[in-house]
């Protein structure tokens, strides 16, 4: 068994300050990643359900191609990723809703 030792960053036992895990995780940007991950999962579920209900293989391919570019390729690496992803995913969801 191995342990990871970490400095105590929660202050001392004499203060009445409350520390919660969420605050600690936010120091690492976890809240933004969590929001992005949730958005990603919702989009995948929505797209997957729509594509699975389409019987024509050519239409499935066209829709998959139409969403692949904004999902994976339409990003500027010199800008923050999450705002771009939110914008791209909103466009994809709008496109998919039109396909229903």
C-alpha positions in Angstrom: 0.0 0.0 0.0 1.3 3.5 -0.8 0.2 6.9 0.5 0.5 10.4 -0.9 1.5 12.9 1.7 0.3 16.4 1.2 0.8 19.6 3.1 -2.1 20.6 5.3 -3.8 23.5 3.4 -6.9 23.7 5.6 -5.4 26.1 8.2 -5.0 25.2 11.8 -7.4 23.7 14.3 -7.9 27.1 16.1 -9.8 28.8 13.2 -13.5 28.4 12.6 -13.2 28.5 8.9 -15.2 25.8 7.0 -13.5 24.1 4.1 -15.4 22.0 1.6 -14.2 19.7 -1.1 -15.9 21.8 -3.9 -13.7 24.8 -3.0 -10.6 22.7 -3.2 -11.6 21.2 -6.5 -12.4 24.7 -7.9 -8.8 25.7 -7.3 -7.9 23.2 -10.1 -10.7 24.3 -12.5 -12.7 21.2 -11.9 -16.0 23.1 -11.9 -15.5 24.2 -15.5 -14.4 20.8 -16.6 -17.4 19.2 -14.9 -19.7 21.6 -16.7 -18.0 20.8 -20.0 -18.2 17.0 -19.3 -21.9 17.2 -18.5 -22.5 19.2 -21.7 -20.5 16.7 -23.7 -22.4 13.7 -22.3 -25.8 15.4 -23.0 -24.7 16.1 -26.6 -23.5 12.5 -27.2 -26.7 11.0 -25.8 -28.8 13.4 -27.8 -26.9 12.7 -31.1 -26.6 9.0 -30.4 -30.4 8.6 -29.9 -31.2 10.7 -33.0 -28.7 8.8 -35.2 -29.8 5.4 -33.9 -33.4 6.2 -34.9 -32.5 7.0 -38.5 -32.8 4.0 -40.8 -31.1 5.3 -43.9 -27.4 4.7 -43.7 -26.4 7.5 -46.0 -28.4 10.0 -43.9 -26.7 8.6 -40.7 -23.3 9.2 -42.3 -24.2 12.7 -43.4 -25.4 13.7 -39.9 -22.3 12.1 -38.3 -20.0 14.0 -40.7 -21.9 17.3 -40.1 -21.4 17.0 -36.3 -17.9 15.7 -36.3 -16.2 18.9 -37.5 -17.7 21.2 -34.8 -17.3 18.5 -32.2 -13.6 17.8 -32.8 -12.0 20.2 -35.3 -13.6 23.6 -35.1 -11.3 25.0 -32.3 -8.8 27.8 -32.2 -5.9 26.6 -30.0 -5.0 30.2 -29.0 -8.4 30.7 -27.3 -10.0 29.1 -24.2 -11.4 25.7 -25.1 -14.6 25.5 -23.0 -16.3 28.7 -24.4 -15.6 27.4 -27.9 -16.9 24.0 -27.1 -20.1 25.5 -25.6 -20.6 27.5 -28.8 -19.9 24.6 -31.1 -22.2 22.2 -29.1 -25.0 24.8 -29.2 -24.7 24.8 -32.9 -24.7 21.0 -33.1 -27.7 20.7 -30.9 -29.6 23.2 -33.0 -28.7 21.3 -36.2 -29.7 18.0 -34.6 -33.0 19.4 -33.4 -33.8 20.5 -37.0 -33.1 16.9 -38.1 -35.7 15.4 -35.8 
